[in-house]
């Protein structure tokens, strides 16, 4: 496993000279429509002699291209990889013309789109197990999708899942109340107070990454592509993040029927750690669940240093391959 993990020392060079050419040889683009006119963008990567398929659910304000390193690891380990871009992100359809704003009218839209794509993936790979890898918001969407259709996925990897976003210094209950009344007043597509359009000025110290070279590599790509400038939530998004949280807390967890591996970032300031622990504890009474607390990492565990990355991926693949 150690020889597979990219080293920070020559990260950009390895990505440009090894990883990206490898991916280009194996990639294709899919444009899928669950509803007419609402095009969902999905990247597909094919491994040789695949032993399984991984469907990736990306996080808030992210896009498929951010996961190139992750695609590389899964392909090298013998998994086909699919990564769709959620509504309001990247190349997929949007519900607002404001490019920096992440807006959703109902969280079920995320889940329905994701299950629609999962169905297409299963149609293309009927004899292979389907695994879900979800980060942050994508982890929450993935958990809700696995609850809505328990038979689709064989195992779930949830990496720093957004079972509830962190809204400090505003208490979560107050943030939900504000979002609710903002939506009632017709401001569901307005930026949450204090949020702003993308300006390209995010610094590593303020980011969710713990590897500066990995942060810099993607930040250059993000700055160069306007479609990657999604940056801040609407009141509608915040209200629906709460609705998804309440669904998972009250009933969704009861319907998940497959093994779950949940990675928790020790220094996470983007999502609630207590909700992750509550979720894992509830699930543990029904299905196989393993909660791994990753010391010294911020929210994006997959963009950590060499030592953490090696351990993280070793545990992820051990979970999938046993």
N, C-alpha and C positions, 0 to 999 in steps of 0.2 A: 504493500500500500504506500509505503514511503516514497518509492520511486515515481508513483503516479501523481502525487500532490505537487502542485506548482510551488516553487520557492519564491519568496518575496524579493530576494536579491536580484533576480533577472525576470521578474514577473511580466513586465510589458513586452520584452523581447520574446519570451516564450509564448505569450498570448498571440502576438503578431506573426511569429514565424512557425509556430507549431500548432497551437490550438485552433486558431481561426481557419487556416487552410484545411485542417482535419475536418472541421465542422462543415465548411463549404462543400466538401465532397459528398457529404451525407445528408444535406438539408434540402427541404422543399417547403414551400409556403402553401397554406390552406386558407381559403376564404369561405367561411361557413355562415349560413343564415338560419337561425331558429325562427325568426320572423322576417318577412320580406323587407328589404332595405336596411336591416340592422346587421351589418357584416362584422363577423367575429374573425379576427386575425389569429392564426395559429401556426407556429413553427413546428416542423416534423423532422426528426433526425433518426436515421435508420442504422442500427448496429448490425454487424455480421453475426449470424447464428444467435439471434437474441433469445434470452431465457426469460424475458419479461418486458413489460412496458411501464414507463413512469410518466404520469401526467402531472405537470408542474402547475401550481397555482401561485402566482406571484403576489407580491405585497403592494400596499398602498403607494401610489405614484410611481410604480415600477413598470417595466416592460420586459419582453422576452429577451432582448439583447443583453440585459444586465446579468443573465444567467448562463452566459457562454462557458464559464469555467465549470459550472455545475453540469451543463450538458456534456461536456468533455468527460467528466468523471463517470457519469452514468453510461455513456457510450463505450468507454474503455472497459467497463465492467460487464458489458454484454446486455444492455437494456436499450430498447428503442425509447426515444424521448419525444414527448409532445409538450408544447407550452403555448397556451392561448393567452391573449391579452384581454383582460376584463373590460367590460363596458367603461368608457371614460378614460381608458389608458392606451398609450401607444397608437397603433394603427386601427384599433377596433372602433366601432361606432360610439358616438357620444350623445348625451342628452342635453348638452349645453355647448354654445359656440366658444365659450371662454376656455382657452386651451390649458390654462394653469389650474382650473378648478376641477376637482373630483366630485361629481354629483351623481347620486342615484335616487330614483323615485321610490324604490322598494328593494330591500336586500334580497328578496326572493329572485329578482332579476339576475343577480350574480350567480345564485345557486342554479337556477334553471338553465342559464347559458352554459355553466360549467358541466352540468349533467348532460346537456345536449352534445357538447364536444366529447365527453367521456363515452357517450353512446356511439359516436362515430369512430372513436379510437377502438372500442371493443369490436365494432363491425370489421375494421381493418385487421384486427389481430385476435380472431376468435379463440385461438388455442393457447394464448399466452396470458399469464396472470397480470392484472393491472394494479399498479401501486400508485398511491397519491403522495406527492411531496408538496407541502404547502408552507409558505413563509408568511408570517405577520398576518395582514388582512387575508391573504390567500390561504393561510392556515385556518382561519375562522370560516371562510367560505367552504374550504375543503371539508371541515368537520360537519358543517351544516349539510353539505351535499351527501356525505357518507351517511348522515342520519336520514335524509330524505329518500335515498336509494341504497339501503344496506348491502345489496347484492352486487353492486358495481365494482367495488374495490376489495382487493385481497389484504392489503395492509396500508396503514397511514403513517407517514412521517410528518410531524408538525413541528416546524422550526420557529421558535419564538412566536407562536400563534397569537393573533389578535382575537382572543375570546372576549376581550373588552379593551378599548383603547384607553390610554392614560391621558387624563385631562388636567393634571396638576398645573397651576395651583388652584384651579377651579374644581371643587368636589364633583365626582361623577354624577351624582343625583341632580345637582344644580345644573350641570352642563346639559343633561338630558331635558330638564325642564325648560331651559332657555331654547334649546333646539326645537322642542315641541311647539312652543308658542311662536317661534320665528316661522315655522312651517304653517301654523294656523293663520298667520298674518301675511302669507304669500311670499315669504322670503326664503323659501326652501333652496333656491339657487344662488343665494347670497353667500359670500365668504363668511365662515365663522369669524367672529370678532377677534382681531389680532392676527389673523392669517392674511397672506398677501400673494400676489402673482409671483411667478418664478423670475428671479433676477440673476441666476447663475453665480451667486456669491457665497454659497454654502461652503463653510470651512470644515476641514477634516475633524477638528476638535468638537464641532457641533453635530457631527454626523452620527449615523448609527453603526458605522464600521469601526473595527479595531486595527485594520491594516491600512496604513496611509497609501501605500503603493496601489492597492486594490481600489481604494476610494478614488485616487487620482485618475486611474485608468478609465473607470466608468464615467467620472465627472466630465472628462474631455468629450466622450461620446455624447453624453447628455446635453452638454452645452451646444454641440454642433447640430443636434436634431430637434427642431421645434416640437415635434410630436411627443418628445420625452420630457416636456416642460411642465407636466402635471405636478402640482406642488402643494395644494391646500384643499381642505374639505369644505363642502357646503353644509348648511344647516340640515339639509335633507340627508346628506351622507351621515352626519353625526347622529341624527335621530335613528336612522336605519341601522347603524352600527349597534345602537342600544337595543333595537328590536331583535337583531340577530343574537346578541348576547342573551337576551331574555329567553329566546327560543332554545338556545343550547343549554341554558341553566335549568329550565323548567321541564323540557320534554325531549329535546334533541339528543341529549346524552344517553337517554334510555334506548335509543334506536341504533346506535353505532354497534356493529356486531363483529368487528375485525380487530386484530392486534394493532396497538397504537404505540408509537415511539414519539415522545414529546421532549424536545430540547428547550431548556430555559436558559436565557442569558442573565447572568448574575447582575450586570449593571444596566439592565434594560430600563429605559425611561419612556418608551413609546407605548408599551402595552402593560396590562396589569398582571403581575406575577401571582398575586393571590388568586385571581380567576383561573390561571393555568393550574395551580395546585388544587383548587376546588374541583375543577373539571377532571383532572387525573384521578383524584380520590374517588369521585363518584363512579367514573368508568371502571376503576379497579375492582369494583364489586361485581362487574358483569363480564368484562373481557380482559385479555392480557394487556396491561399498560405498563410502560416504563418511562418514568420522568427522570431525565438527566439534566442536572444543573451544571452549566458550563461556567467555571470560574473565570473571572477577569475579562469577560466579553460584554460588549454592548449588543444592541438589538440584532444586528446582522451577523449572526454567528458564522455564516458561510463566507463572510469577508473578514476573517480573523488571521492571526499570524500562523506561521508554519506549524508550530507545535499543536495549537488548538485545532487547526484544519485537519491535520493527520488523525488526531483522536476522534474528531467529529465524524469524519467520513468512514473511519474504521468501524465505528459503532453503527452508523447508518447502513453500511453494506452488510455487516454481520446480521443485522435485523432483517434485511430483505432476503438474504441468501440462505438463511437456515430453514 
